[in-house]
Amino acid sequence: MVPIDQLERILEVLPDWIAAEARTVKDSLEEIALDIGRIPHYWCGAPPPLAGSQPFSEADLANIQAKLSSRYQVSFREDGRVGIGGTLHRISAIKDRYKSLAGLTIRLARVVEGVADPVMPYLLQADGVLIIGPPGVGKTTFLRDVVRQYAQQIGPKVVVVDTSNEIGGEGLVPHPTLGSARRLQVPTPNYAIGETFQMMLARTYLEALANHGPQVIVGDEVGYPEDVAVVETIGKRGIKGIVTVHGRTLRDVLENPVLWPLIGRPDLPARRRQGRPVFSMALEVRGKGRFAVYPDLAGAIDTLLQGGQPEAVTLGATEQKPRYDFERYRKLIQAARDGNLPSLFLEGMLLDYFVLSQAARYALGDAGALEALERAYQIQQSAALP
């Protein structure tokens, strides 16, 4: 697993006990969920999430806010997000009905140079690329590497519209991974005069197109009518657009009316397109390092409209089924049932942090921990089936 970029800079703003738990799973950690009055959960890329040892408190939340303010002079923006300058990590707030903070989602970023290598020959030949993938599969990590590789060729002629500062990170100076590409941040709207985030996003795309002479314009998570309308004009201006959208497959895009202008405005009853797609190629991110390429997007859309399934070129790593030590899990559950605490902790330490934390909870009298262990065992058995 690639190390988390500048991990200690995000851990140093967390309470010591949360930082210590996070370090035990740092090799696979992707996200931390913190809710007041509930134990933390550490997402490591596959279910189940790993459970923390004690509830997250209001004092813990205040501690994080104080450290963000004193060490980095930042606080949560109107959109409920905050970042640390020079890093790619993001902290997002959960608010109650009175707009007070009730929890946090901390997303930890990795820089993976070369992750786009398998598809770059296709991208370099395409007249625009639509990148499709659900949250959490590595779209933004992939997009950063695409920007880096394009910037090595045409430098500042690559312009990034950074919707939430996830591509280039927080702060005035973009993260070094973008190389010499230029980055435009989306301004915070002035809601008092009727501005909206969607308006500011569309305006930023227009500024990039009109003012900075891009040959390639890159955007992350296009999905509002306002930014879709601007992105639709990119190809007509002779500029290569590379944008990501949410969805698992190209069919999901076809079933999302907001995105229809990007794929030729399909007429579903007539089973035909009304125009030419903005992009010549589509790419599905099917997992970390796994891709499916549709070199002819127009042809692929036509095939879908006719009820067929277009052929894709699959590239990247082959998906591997996880392997688990079921015998150790069985021994652990039996030790828990028998009340054999030495065996419980020994077997727990030989597995992973989740198992050890559940073993500790059970030893302290939490009967639900045994149920959590058995559920995890069943999930992992199912995941390993061919």
C-alpha positions in Angstrom: 0.0 0.0 0.0 1.3 3.5 -0.9 1.9 5.6 2.3 -0.5 8.4 3.1 0.8 11.7 2.0 2.0 13.8 5.0 0.2 11.6 7.5 1.6 13.2 10.6 0.3 16.7 9.6 -3.3 15.4 9.9 -2.7 13.2 12.9 -1.2 16.0 14.9 -4.6 17.8 15.0 -6.4 14.8 16.4 -6.7 13.8 20.0 -3.7 11.6 21.0 -5.8 8.5 21.5 -7.4 8.7 18.0 -4.0 9.4 16.4 -2.6 6.4 18.2 -5.4 4.1 16.9 -5.1 5.5 13.4 -1.3 4.8 13.3 -2.0 1.1 14.0 -3.8 0.8 10.6 -2.0 3.6 8.7 -0.9 1.3 5.9 -4.5 0.8 4.7 -6.4 3.7 6.4 -8.5 5.8 4.0 -11.1 7.5 6.2 -12.0 8.2 9.8 -15.6 8.7 10.9 -16.0 10.7 14.2 -19.5 11.3 15.8 -20.0 12.8 19.2 -21.0 10.1 21.7 -20.1 7.2 19.4 -16.9 5.2 18.9 -14.7 6.2 16.0 -14.6 4.0 12.9 -11.6 3.6 10.7 -12.3 2.7 7.1 -9.5 0.7 5.5 -10.9 0.1 2.0 -13.0 -3.0 2.7 -15.8 -3.8 5.2 -16.2 -4.0 8.1 -14.8 -0.7 9.3 -12.5 -1.0 12.3 -14.0 0.2 15.6 -12.2 2.5 18.1 -11.8 1.9 21.8 -14.0 4.7 23.3 -16.6 7.3 22.4 -15.7 10.5 20.6 -16.6 13.4 22.9 -17.4 17.1 22.6 -14.1 17.8 24.3 -12.3 15.8 21.5 -14.1 17.8 18.9 -13.2 21.1 20.6 -9.6 19.8 20.8 -9.5 19.3 17.0 -11.0 22.8 16.3 -8.5 24.4 18.6 -5.5 22.7 17.0 -6.7 23.6 13.5 -7.0 27.2 14.6 -3.7 27.5 16.5 -1.5 25.5 14.3 -2.8 26.2 10.8 -5.1 29.3 11.3 -8.0 27.5 9.6 -11.6 26.9 10.5 -14.6 25.2 8.8 -15.9 27.1 5.8 -19.5 27.7 4.9 -19.5 24.4 2.9 -18.6 22.5 6.1 -15.0 21.6 5.0 -11.5 22.5 6.0 -8.1 21.4 4.9 -4.5 21.8 5.9 -2.3 23.9 3.6 0.1 21.9 1.5 -1.7 18.6 2.0 -4.4 16.8 0.2 -6.3 15.7 3.3 -9.9 16.9 3.9 -12.0 17.2 7.1 -15.7 17.6 6.5 -18.2 18.5 9.2 -21.5 16.9 10.2 -23.9 19.5 11.7 -27.0 19.3 13.7 -30.2 21.2 12.9 -28.8 24.3 14.6 -25.7 24.2 12.5 -23.5 23.1 15.4 -20.8 20.5 14.8 -21.8 17.0 15.6 -19.1 14.9 13.9 -16.3 14.8 11.4 -15.3 12.8 8.3 -11.6 12.8 7.7 -10.4 11.7 4.3 -6.8 10.8 4.0 -5.1 11.2 0.6 -2.4 9.3 -1.1 -0.2 10.4 -4.0 0.2 7.4 -6.4 2.6 8.4 -9.2 2.1 6.1 -12.2 -1.4 4.9 -11.4 -2.6 6.4 -14.7 0.2 4.7 -16.7 -2.0 1.8 -18.1 -4.4 4.3 -19.7 -2.2 7.2 -20.7 -1.7 6.0 -24.3 -5.5 6.1 -24.7 -5.9 9.5 -22.9 -3.2 11.2 -25.0 -5.0 10.2 -28.2 -8.5 11.1 -27.1 -10.3 14.4 -27.7 -11.6 14.6 -24.2 -12.2 11.9 -21.6 -15.2 11.3 -19.3 -14.1 9.4 -16.2 -16.8 7.5 -14.4 -16.6 5.9 -10.9 -18.4 5.8 -7.5 -16.9 7.5 -4.4 -13.9 5.7 -2.9 -12.5 3.9 -5.9 -9.6 6.3 -6.5 -11.0 8.7 -9.2 -9.3 11.7 -7.7 -6.0 9.9 -7.0 -6.1 8.8 -10.7 -7.0 12.3 -11.9 -4.0 13.8 -10.0 -1.6 11.5 -11.8 -3.3 12.3 -15.2 -2.7 16.0 -14.5 0.9 15.4 -13.5 1.6 13.5 -16.7 -0.1 16.0 -18.9 1.8 18.8 -17.1 5.1 17.1 -17.9 4.3 17.7 -21.6 2.4 21.0 -21.8 3.0 22.6 -18.4 0.7 25.5 -17.5 -1.5 24.8 -20.5 -3.1 22.2 -18.2 -5.7 24.1 -16.0 -7.5 22.4 -13.1 -10.9 23.6 -11.8 -10.6 22.3 -8.2 -14.1 21.9 -7.0 -13.4 21.1 -3.4 -9.6 21.5 -3.3 -9.2 17.7 -3.4 -7.1 17.7 -6.6 -4.5 20.3 -5.6 -5.0 20.5 -1.9 -5.8 23.3 0.5 -3.9 26.6 0.5 -2.6 29.2 -2.1 0.1 27.0 -3.6 -1.2 23.7 -5.1 0.3 20.4 -4.0 3.6 19.5 -5.8 2.0 16.5 -7.4 0.3 18.8 -10.0 3.7 19.8 -11.4 3.4 23.0 -13.5 -0.3 22.6 -14.1 -2.3 25.6 -13.0 -5.2 25.4 -10.5 -8.3 27.5 -10.1 -10.1 27.2 -6.8 -13.9 27.7 -6.6 -14.7 30.8 -4.5 -17.0 30.6 -1.5 -20.4 32.0 -2.6 -21.9 35.1 -1.0 -25.3 33.7 -0.1 -26.5 37.1 1.1 -26.6 38.4 -2.5 -28.0 35.2 -4.0 -24.8 33.4 -5.1 -24.8 29.6 -5.0 -22.0 27.1 -5.1 -23.2 25.9 -8.5 -23.0 29.5 -9.8 -19.5 29.9 -8.6 -18.4 26.6 -10.0 -19.8 27.4 -13.5 -18.2 30.8 -13.3 -14.8 29.3 -12.5 -15.0 27.0 -15.5 -15.8 30.0 -17.7 -12.8 31.9 -16.2 -10.6 29.0 -17.0 -11.8 28.8 -20.5 -11.8 32.5 -21.3 -8.8 33.8 -19.4 -6.1 31.3 -19.1 -5.7 29.7 -22.6 -5.9 26.0 -21.6 -5.2 23.2 -24.0 -6.5 20.7 -21.4 -9.0 21.6 -18.7 -9.6 19.2 -15.8 -12.5 19.0 -13.5 -13.6 16.7 -10.6 -17.1 15.5 -9.9 -19.1 17.4 -12.5 -22.8 16.9 -11.8 -24.8 20.2 -11.5 -26.8 21.6 -14.5 -24.7 24.8 -14.2 -21.3 23.2 -14.6 -22.5 20.6 -17.1 -23.7 23.5 -19.3 -20.3 25.1 -19.3 -18.4 21.8 -19.7 -20.6 21.0 -22.7 -18.9 24.0 -24.6 -15.4 22.8 -24.0 -15.1 20.6 -27.1 -16.7 23.2 -29.2 -13.9 25.6 -28.2 -11.2 23.1 -29.4 -10.1 22.3 -25.9 -9.6 18.8 -24.4 -11.7 18.3 -21.4 -11.0 15.6 -18.8 -13.7 15.4 -16.1 -15.0 12.9 -13.5 -18.6 12.1 -12.8 -20.3 9.8 -10.2 -21.6 6.4 -11.4 -20.4 2.8 -11.7 -20.8 2.3 -15.4 -21.4 4.2 -18.6 -25.0 3.0 -18.4 -25.4 5.0 -15.1 -24.4 8.1 -17.0 -27.0 7.3 -19.7 -29.6 7.0 -16.9 -28.7 10.4 -15.4 -30.5 13.2 -17.3 -28.3 15.9 -15.7 -25.3 14.5 -17.6 -27.0 13.9 -21.0 -25.5 17.1 -22.5 -22.1 15.5 -22.1 -22.9 12.4 -24.1 -24.8 13.8 -27.0 -28.2 14.5 -25.5 -29.7 11.0 -26.0 -33.3 10.6 -27.0 -34.3 7.4 -25.1 -37.7 6.8 -26.8 -36.1 7.3 -30.3 -33.0 5.3 -29.2 -30.6 7.8 -30.8 -28.3 10.7 -29.9 -29.3 14.2 -30.9 -25.7 15.4 -31.0 -22.1 14.6 -30.6 -20.6 13.8 -27.1 -18.3 16.4 -25.6 -15.7 13.6 -25.1 -14.4 11.1 -27.6 -13.6 8.5 -24.9 -15.0 7.2 -21.6 -13.2 5.5 -18.8 -14.7 3.5 -15.9 -12.6 3.4 -12.7 -13.6 -0.1 -11.4 -11.3 -0.2 -8.5 -7.9 1.0 -7.4 -5.7 0.5 -10.4 -8.5 -1.2 -12.5 -10.0 0.5 -15.6 -12.4 -0.1 -18.5 -11.9 2.1 -21.5 -14.4 2.9 -24.2 -12.2 4.4 -27.0 -15.3 5.4 -29.0 -17.8 7.0 -26.6 -20.3 7.9 -29.3 -20.4 4.3 -30.6 -20.7 3.0 -27.0 -23.7 5.3 -26.3 -25.3 4.2 -29.6 -24.9 0.6 -28.6 -26.5 1.2 -25.2 -29.4 3.0 -26.7 -30.0 0.0 -29.0 -30.1 -2.2 -25.9 -26.7 -3.7 -26.4 -23.5 -3.8 -24.2 -20.5 -2.0 -25.7 -17.2 -3.7 -25.5 -14.6 -2.1 -23.2 -10.8 -2.5 -23.1 -10.0 -3.6 -19.5 -6.6 -2.4 -18.1 -4.7 -2.5 -14.9 -4.5 -4.9 -12.0 -6.6 -8.0 -11.7 -9.0 -7.9 -8.8 -7.9 -10.3 -6.1 -10.2 -11.9 -3.6 -9.0 -11.2 0.0 -7.6 -14.0 2.0 -8.5 -14.4 5.7 -7.2 -16.7 8.4 -10.5 -18.4 9.2 -9.0 -20.8 11.7 -7.8 -17.9 13.8 -11.2 -16.3 13.6 -12.8 -19.5 14.7 -10.4 -19.8 17.7 -11.1 -16.2 18.6 -14.8 -16.6 18.7 -14.6 -19.8 20.7 -12.2 -18.1 23.2 -14.7 -15.3 23.6 -17.6 -17.7 24.2 -15.5 -19.6 26.8 -14.4 -16.4 28.5 -10.7 -17.4 27.9 -9.2 -13.8 28.0 -5.6 -14.8 27.4 -6.5 -16.7 24.3 -8.9 -13.9 23.3 -6.1 -11.3 23.2 -3.5 -13.6 21.8 -5.6 -14.5 18.8 -6.8 -10.9 18.5 -3.3 -9.6 18.2 -2.5 -12.2 15.6 -5.3 -10.9 13.4 -5.8 -7.1 13.1 -6.7 -4.0 15.0 -10.5 -4.4 14.5 -10.3 -7.9 16.0 -8.2 -6.7 18.9 -10.5 -3.7 19.7 -13.6 -6.0 19.6 -11.8 -8.4 21.9 -11.1 -5.6 24.3 -14.7 -4.5 24.3 -15.9 -8.0 25.0 -13.4 -8.4 27.9 -14.9 -5.2 29.3 -18.3 -6.7 29.3 -19.7 -5.5 26.0 -21.6 -8.6 24.7 -22.3 -6.9 21.4 -18.6 -7.2 20.5 -19.0 -11.0 20.1 -21.8 -10.4 17.6 -19.6 -7.9 15.7 -16.8 -10.5 15.5 -19.2 -13.2 14.2 -20.7 -10.8 11.7 -17.2 -9.8 10.4 -16.3 -13.5 10.2 -19.4 -14.2 8.0 -18.7 -11.2 5.8 -15.1 -12.1 5.2 -16.1 -15.7 4.5 -18.5 -14.4 1.8 -15.9 -12.0 0.4 -13.4 -14.9 -0.1 -15.8 -17.1 -2.0 -15.1 -17.4 -5.8 
